[in-house]
Amino acid sequence: MTHPESSSSIAHESQYKLTERQLSDIEAEIKSTQPLTSQPLPIVALIQQYVADPSTPAQTQQQDSQEWLESGFLASSKLLSKKYTHLRRIRGDGNCYYRAFLYSLCEGLLKRRFHVPTDDPTDDRELKRIRTFVTNSLSWVCGLGYEETTIEMFYDELVDLLDFIDNLPTCPSSPATDSNQATRPLELQKALDALHHKLNEENSTSDYCTWYLRVLTAAQMKSDPDRYLPFLLADDSSSIMDIPTFCSREVEPMNRECGMVQVAALAECFGVRVVIEYMDGSVVREKEEDGSFTFKVACHEFGETKGEDRMSVSLLYRPGHYDILY
């Protein structure tokens, strides 16, 4: 005769194995259908996702503006198309914010090496500043309780990635010469392709650097808990009331989604500006001094908002997911 507790234990084990298998199948499907980062897409691709949005009424009464007539995500996508030209999709595996931040930051640093969009020869300053920060970050992180032997490999991967960007060939001599103006787009595209390839290798640079960004985010929060604790206290859905526990549960593990506090901490850690367009299906309607109305998608900035020479990362947020905007 089988003991009831034994039967219960076998049932729980079977359910656990089934759940694990289902999760593995989902992960495999995501990997097979979504690259880590896509090629840039015209912003109209965002609109096309919502053309058949059921929240958009087929017939509406006359209002102040066409944007106000269209509800939901369709209106938001059209508003964003007036501000941005392209987007780049990021794999939806729970790491999308960190991966989007990494890709956009590296891409922006690389473009600055080619003096795009400006011809300022001092554009390399941000790469030097960020390389210095990352190079010095290992001792800082270890001083906050992390084991060097545990994180050194991931730290090395981010250092190597920035070295890779710094060592990619660019146009020779002054960026203002006619010959360089002609060859710059070709050389830049080669460099961007090389970066894209590197950051799309499975179980390699992107994943390693993504985890180290998580460590840096957690270290930033632990270094100034009074700065970040109010974010947790303001989150009604969070039952975690101290920074170390929050970091161990929500920041450091891979595949854990990112909230506002992680966005702020990583932006402030790197000293860059992160601009996030919040596309949640609502449209902000503002009345101007002349009585007219303007419409926009809610936008929030984090990190360095004053220094014009600092890197800026623009992201699109939709519930539970981040993509890159251009």
N, C-alpha and C positions, 0 to 999 in steps of 0.2 A: 504493500500500500504506500502510495506516494504522500509524503508529508505536505500539508497545504503551503507551508512556508517555502518548501523546495519548489513547488509548482509556481508560486508567485515569483520567486527568484529567477526561474527559467524564463518566465513570461517577460519580466523586466529586461533580462539580458537579450532576449530575442527582439524586443522592441528597440533596445539601444542599437543593436546591430543593424536593424532595418533603417533606423534614423540615420546612422552613420553612412550606410550605403546610399540612401537618398541624397544626403548632403554631398557625397562624393560624386554622384551622378549630376547634380546641379552644378557643382564646381567644374566638372569636365565639360558640360554643355556651355557654360560661360566662356571657358578658355577656347573652345572650338568655334564659337560664334563671335566673340568680341576680342579684338586685339587689346593689348595694354593701353595703347593710345592710337587713335585713328589718324589718317591723313586729314588735313584741314578740309572742311566742307563749307560751301557757301551757306550763309545764314538762312537762305530760303529753305534749306533742309529742315530747319527747326520749325518753320511755319507749316511745312507740308505734314509734319507729324500731327498737327492739330486742325487741319482743314476740315476733317470730319468730326471735330469735337462736338459731342452731343450736348454740351452745355451752351453751345452757341445757338440762339434761337433762329429759326428759319425766317420768321417775320418779326420785326420789332417796330415799336412806335417811334416817331421822330424824337430825337434827343439832341443834346448839345454837340455831340461829336460822334463820328463813326466808331472811335475807339471805345466810347462808353456803351455803344450798342452791343459790342461783341464781348461776351463774358468769357471767363475762364482763361485757359492757356493760349488760345488762339490770339486774343487781343494782346496778351503779354509778348508773344513771339513777334507779332507785327511791330510792336513798340521797340523791341530790341533790335529789329532789323534796320531801324533808323539810326541806331547808335553803333552797331557792329556790322562787320562784313562777313566774318567767318566764325566757325566754332570747330573744336576738336573734341571728339568723344573720348571718354575715359572708361575703362572697364569697370563695370559695376560689381566690385567684389568686396566692398567695405573699406577699401584703401584709396578710394577715388580722390578725396581731398589732397592727401599727401602726394599721390602720384601726379595729380594735376599741378600742384604747387611745384613739384620737382621739375616736371617737364617744362612748364611755362617759365620758371626761373632760369633754367639752363638755356632754353631757346632765346630768351631775352638777353642773357649775358653773351651768347654767341653772336647775336645780331649787333650788339654794341661793339664787339671786336671788329665787325665790318663797317662800323660807323653808320648803322641803320637804326633809326631813320635820320640821324644827323651826321654831319661831317666833323663833329667835335673830336679831336684827337685824344681828349681826356676821357673818352667813353669807357676805357678799360678800368677806370678807378673802381667801379662797382665789383668787377670780377676780382680785383686785387683785395678789396675789402672783405668780400665774402669768402675768398680763399683763406685769408688770414683768420677770419672767425672760425671756419670749419677746421683748419689746421690746429688751432688752439683749443678746440672744443673738447677733445678727449680728456684732458686734465680737468677741465671744468666739470664735465659730466661725472667723471670718477670721483671728484670731490663732493658730489651730491649722492654718493652711495652706490654707483654702478661699478661692476667688476670689469677691469680693463680687458681681461682675457675673454670675457663674454661678448663685449661690444667692439673690440678692436678690428675684427674682420669687416664689420659693417661700416665703421668709421673709415677704414682704408678705402672702401669702395667709393664713398662719397668724395674723398680727397682725390682719388684716381679719376673720377668723373670730371671734376673741375680742372685737373691737369689735362685731361683729354680735350676739353673745350679750349684751354689756353694754348694747346699745342697744335690745334688744327690750323692748316695753312690759310693765310689771308692774302689780300692783295698787297704787293710790295710797295715800299716807299710811301709817299704822301697819298692820302685818300682823295685828294682833290684833283689829281691829274686826269686828263681825258682818257688815257689808256686804262687807268684803274677804274674809272667810272664805267667803262664798257665791260670789263671783265669781272667786276665785283658781283653782279647778280649771279653769274655762273659759279664762281667760287663759293659764294654764300650758299647757293642751293646744294652744292656738293657737301659742304660742311653740315648743313641742316639734315641732309639725307643720312650722313654718317651718325649724327646724334640720334635721329629717329630710329635707325637700326639698332643702335646700342641700347636705347631705352625701351625696345620692344622685344628683347631677348627674354624668353621665359626663364624663371628661376635664376635670374642673374642680376645685373646692375640695378634695374628699376626696383625690384623687390628688396634687395639689400639696402639700397639708399632710402627706400620708403620706410623700412623699419628703423633706420638710424634717425630719420626725421621724427619718427614717433618718440624715440629716446630724447631727442633735443626738445621736443614739445613738452614732454614730461619734466625734463630738467628745468626748463623755463618756468613751469608752474611751481615746481618744488623750490626754486630759488626765490620766489616772491609769492608765497601762498596768500598773503593778504590781498594781493592784486587780483587773484583768480578765484578765491573762495566765493565772493559774491555771485559769480556766474552760477556756481552750483546751488547756492541758496535760492537763487531766483528761478531755478528750474524745478517746477512742480513735479516733474516726472522722475527726478533723481532723488534717491534715498541715501546717497552717499554725501557725507557732510565733512570729509577731510580730503585734502589734496593727495596724499600718498595712496590712499585706498582707491580714489578715483583713477589715478594714473595706472595703477596696477590692473584695474579692471577694464578701463575704457580707452586708455591711450596707448599703452605699451603693446598689448596683443595685436597681432595682425588681424585684418578683416573686421575690426571694430569700427563702426561708423563714427564720423567726426561731428561734433557739435560746435557751437559758437565759441566756447572757451578754448578749444583746441585751435580753431582758426586764429583767434587773437594771439594765443601764446606762440604759435609758430611764426606768425608775421612779426611779432615783436622780438622774438629770438633772433631772426635774421635781419631785422631792421629794414624791412621792405614794406611796401604798400600792397595790401590785398583788397581788391575791389570785388564785391560779390553782388551780382544781380539776383535777387530773390524772386524766382518765378514760381509762385505758389497758387496761381490761378486768380489772384486778385490784382486789380489795377488801382494805383494811387491817383486820385482826382484832386487837383489843386486849383484854387481860384486865384487868378492874377489880379493885380491892382486895377486893371481896366475892366474887370468883370468877366473876362473870358476864363475858360478852363483849360488846363493842360493835363496830360495823362502820362504816366510813367510807371515803370516797374520799380518796386522798392529796391533801393541800392544802399549798401552799407560798406564803409571802408574800415579796415583794420591796420594796425601797425603804423609805419612811418607815413604820416600824411602831410608833412611840411617840406621835407627836402626834395626839391624838384629833380635832383640828380639820382635819387634812389630808384631802385628797380620797382616796377609795378606789375602785379599779377592780376589779371581780370578773369573771373570765374563766373559760371552760370550755376546757380543752385536750383535744383528741383527736388521735391521731397525725397530725402535719402540719397541724393546723388549730386556730384559736381562734374562739370565739363569746363573746357577752356574757351574763352571768348577772345576774338581779335577785332 
